[in-house]
Amino acid sequence: MKTKYQFTAFLCVMGLLSYGQKGIPPKEDTKKVTITNFPTHLEYSSSLSSSLKTANGWQATPAAMGLGKPRMLYIGKKGQLYVTRRDAGDVLMLTDTNNDGRFDDMTRVADFPGVHGITAKDDFMYLCNNNKVLRYALNADGTLGKAADTLIKDLPSGGQHANRTMDFGPDGKLYISVGSVCNDCKESDKETAAMLQVDPQTWKRTLYASGLRNTIGFDWQPQTKEMWGVDNGGDTKGDDWPPEELNKIIMGGNYGFPFAYGKKEVDQSREDPVGNTKEGWVKPTQASILDFPAHSAPIAFAFFDSGKNKGDALVCWHGSWNRQNPSGYKVERIKFDSKGNPTGSEDFLTGFLIGSERFGRPAGLAVGSDVVYISDDANGIIYALKQK
């Protein structure tokens, strides 16, 4: 079903009384347009799966099915695949016991309401939800110790964007992405719409980067050790703006949200910040490096750390719900040159979107030495992609 909502925001005299707290409203009336267009969901079938298209030299096969809504993925030391399920509030460990390329054993290794982010380091596994970061001992068989250490319990409340993700960087610090609490409001907590850096010795955290609306997927380019991430642009601003962004994330960088998107494109529907103009506020911020179609909804993002694809990255586009012509619903490869700079992109896994219907939404991503795993949280599938 497709519905179009159009509304215009008008200035009022009472708003002028609050300049001191909220900034100055735009000089002209602004218009916001939202088109709600959910492609019709199709249940999984082998024929639909076989119609998926991969990049040259790759082959995709279902490695696990019937998982509900699998989200983030992590490959264990012995090839196990860990899967967080936010809606079920648990973590699964999938094992391929006969090495046929399909997981045939499943163990629930943790119960943690709202769990989303996952990573591991030094024989410990780390999980996070909206507010907490927990640490579990990793047993020899890949299961987790029953007692969890609560390392952080006061991450900002997520609001509209509660899907926390985290990972350890090359410097040994833990990085946590915290999305904005709403669509495009000015955040009252500096730790929202931000990337946080955590010292694993003291578990004290600092603000690493700001102005990131919702950078769920981030990773470090293996040659340069620089952090890159994909950010979700705002809604209710039309079909084609703002773009989804690929950003090089640097310490102290401000990436423009909520006053700008992409390559410092100012959002004219916003009020001017107190004591400044939007244009003046945006001037010192960081511009995106690459832009992608609006509302494609990037989720996971990861680099190839080895092999002939080393240095390139993959991104899962979860797919739009608010665009006349749907975008996303695929996995894309972003190419980087030998100096660690992105040069363009190409499709890696497509075919989930068929006209106005879709039978999958790529969400999680794990890149191993000889396999890429991708989760589909619409039909509960894990796909394994291997080179032919």
N, C-alpha and C positions, 0 to 999 in steps of 0.2 A: 504494500500500500504506500502511496506517495502523497505527502501533504506538504503544502507550502505555507510557511508562516512569514508574514512581513509586518514589521512594526517600526515606527519612527520615534526617536527619543527627542522630546522638546525640552528646552531650558525653562526653568521657572524662577521667579523672583526670589523665592525662599532659598533657592540654591546659592544665590549670591551672598547670603549671610554666612555661609560656611567656607568661604575661600581659605581662611586661615588653617582649617583642618584638612580639607579635602582637595585643595587646588582649584584652579579655574576651569570651568566647563569649556568645551569646544566653542569656537566663535560661531559656527554654523550648525544647524540641525544635522544630525547624522542618522543614517538608515542602516538597520541590520536585517539581513535576510537569512532565514534558516530553511533548508529543504530537508525534510525527513524522508529518507529513501533507503530502507533496509532491503538488500537483495534477498529474495525468498530462499529459505534454507532447504537444502537437499540432504537427505540421509546418505551416509556412506554406502558405496557399492564398489565391487571390484572393477566393474566396467568404468566407473568414473575415475577410480584410482589409476587405472591403466591409461587414461587419457591425459594424465599430467605430463607436462613437457619440462624436460631438464636441459641444462646447458650441455653443450657438446662434450661428450666423453663421460657423462655422469648417468647413473641409473637410480631411480627411486623405487623403493619397495616398502610396504607397511611392515614395521617391525613389532608393533604392539597395537592392540585395539581394545575398545570398551573401557577406556580409562576415565570417562566422565569429562572433566575439563582440565586437562594437563596444561601447565603453564611453563615455568622455568625448568631448565635441564642442566645437569652437571654429570660429567663422565668420571667415574671412579678409577682408582689405580688398577683394578683388575678388569676394566671394561664394563663394569656395571653402569647402568644409567639411572640417576636419581631424578625424580620428577616431583615438583611441588604442585599441589592442588589447592589453590586458594579457597575455592568454594567448599571442598570437602574438609579442609583444615588438616591435611596430612601430607606426608612425604612418602613416596613409593621408591623401592629399589627394584629395578628390573634386571634380570640376568639371563643371558643366552647360554644355557648349560651345555648345548650340543654343537655350538658354533655354526649354526645354519643361517645366521643373519636375522633370526627372529627371537624375541625375548619369550621364554617359556616358563619363567619363574618370577613371581611378584611377591615382595615382602613390604608390609607397611612398617617403616622404620622410625617414624615420628608422628606424633599428633600435636598440632600447633595451630590453633584457630587463626585463619587469615594468612597462613604462611605463603610467601611469594618468593623472596630472594633466597639464593643459595650459593655457597661457595665453600671451599675447604682449604686448609693449610696446616702443615705440621701435625698430621694425624688427628685433626679436629674438623668437624663440619659445623658451619655457621648458617643459621637460618634467621630470616627476619620477616616480620609482618608490619603492620601499620606503625606500631609504637615500640616494638621490642627487637633486640638482637639476642639470640640464644646460641650457645656453643655446646656441642655434643662431642664426646670422645668417639673416635672411629675404631670399631673393633676390627680384628683381623679378617673377619668374613664380610666386612662391608656394612654390617648393621651398626646402629648407633647406641651408645650407652644410654641407659634409662634416665640418668640424672643429667639435667641440662643446667649449665651456668647462664644466668641472666646477666649479660654484659651491659646492655643498654635497655632501659625501660621507659624512656621519656622522649622518644622521637616525636616531632610535631604530629598532631592529628591530621590524617590525610584528607578529609573532606572528599572532594570530587576525585582526587588522584591518590589513592591509598596503596598503590602497588609499588612497594619499596624493592629496590634491587641493590646488590652490593658485590664488591670483589676486592681482592688485595691487589695493589699496584706493584710495579717493579721495585718501588722503594720500601715495600713491606708494610705500608700503611693500608688501612681498610677504608674504602670509599663507599659512601651510601648516597644514592640518588633519592631526593625527596621532592615530589611533585607539588604543584600549586594546589591550594585548597578549593579553588573554584575555576571558572572558565578564564577570566582575564582581570580579576580584581588585583589591586595593590596589596601585597601580602603584609600582614602585621607582624609576622614572625620571620626573622631573617633566615631561619633554617628551612623555610619552605621555598619551592621553586629554586632549588639549589643543589649543589653537590657538596657533601660533607666529607671531611677527612678525619679519620679516627686513629689515634696513637694506640697500638695494641699493647703497649706497656702500661699505660695509665687509663685507657679507654676514654680519655678526654677527646672531645671533637672540636674542630674548627671549621669555619666556612671556607671552602676551597674555591667555589665559583657560584655565581648568582645569576638571576635573570633567565633561568632554564625552566620553562613551563612544566615539562614532564619528560625528562631524559631517562626513560626506563632502561634503554640499551646503551651500554658504554664498554669500551675495552681499550687496550694499549697496543699501538702499532709495534710489531715485534722488532723492526729494525731501529726505529727512533725512540722507542719507549714513551712516546707521547700519547696522551689520552684523547680519544675521540668518542663522540656520542651522537645519537640521533634524537632530536627534540620534536615533540608534538606541538603543532601550531594551534591557535585558538579556534573556537567554533563561532557560529552566528555571524560570520563576516563575509558570507557568500561562498559560491562554489569553488573559486579558484584562489582564494587568499584567506589567511596567510599560508605560506608554504610550510612543508615539513623540512627540517634542517639537519644537515650534517655539520657538526661543529668540532673544531679542535679546542679542547677544554684545558685552559691554563689556569694556574693558581692566581686568584684575584680577578679573574675575568668576569665581566658582567655581559650577559648575552641578550639584553634588551627587553625581556619580558617584564612588565606588561605593556610597555610603551612602543615596542618595535619588534619586528620579526624579520627573518631572512637577512638580507644584506642591508641592515639598518633602515628598513622600510617602516616609517612611523605609522602607528595606528591612529588615524585622525578621529576615531570615535572616542578616544580616551580624553579625560580632562588633563590640563597641564599640571605637572607636579608643583607643589608649593615652592615658590621662590625661583622657578625656572620654567622654561618651555619644554614641550615634548622633544623638539628638535635639539635643544641644548642638552637635555638629559641623555639623549640617545647618542650624541656625538662621540663620547669616549668609550662606548660599548663595543663588543666584538661582533663582527659580521659573520654570518654563516659562510662556510666554504662551498658547499653544494646545496641546492634547493631541490625539493621533490614535490609532486602534486599534493595539493591541500587535502587534508582529511584522510590520508592513506594510513595513518595511525601506526607509526613504527613501534615495535615492542622490543624484541631481542636484537642485539648487535654483537658480532664477534669476528675477530681476525683469524685467518689461517696462520698458525705459528710455524708451520713446516711444509715441506714439499714444494712443488712447482707453483702453487698458489700462494706461497708465503708472502705476507704483507697485504694481501687483498682482504676485504671484509665482506661479511654477509649481513643483511638486515631483513627481518621479518616484518612485512607490512600486513597488519591485522585486518585492515579494510575499513572503508568509510561507511558511515550510517547517515551522513548529512550532505550528500552531494548528488546533483541531478544525474550525472554519469559516474557510477561507482569507481573508486580508485583503490589501489592496494590489492589485498587478497593474493599475495605472492611473496616469494623470496627473491631478493635482488643482490647481485654481486657488485661491490664498489671497488674499482681498480685503483691501486696506488702505485706510484713509480718507485724507483730504487731509492729516492730521497725521502720517501714517506709522505708524498703529496698525492691526494686523490686526483684522478684524471678523467673519470667518467664511470658509467655503470652499465650493466647488462642484466637481463633476466637470468635467474638461476633455477627457479622452480615456479612454474605457472600452470594455469588450468583450473584453479579453484573457482574462478568466476566465469560463469557461462551466461552471457547476456545479462538478464536481470535476476539470475539465480546463482547461488554459491553453495558449495558443499564442503568448504573448509575455510578456516581462518588461522594462518600461521601465527604462532605466538612465541614459543620458546625455541632456543637454538643452542646446540653444543657442537663444537668443531673438534674432532679427534684427529689422530695422526693418519687414519685411513678411512674415516667415516664422518659424515655430517648427520646429526639428528635434528629433526624439526617436529615440534608438537603442533597439533591442530586442536584447539580447545573448543571447536564447534562440534566435531564428531568424535572426539576422544581418541585420536590416532597419533602414533609416533611414526614418522617416516625416517627411513635410513637411506642416505644417498652415498653411493660409492662410485669411484671412478671405474670405468669398464677396462 
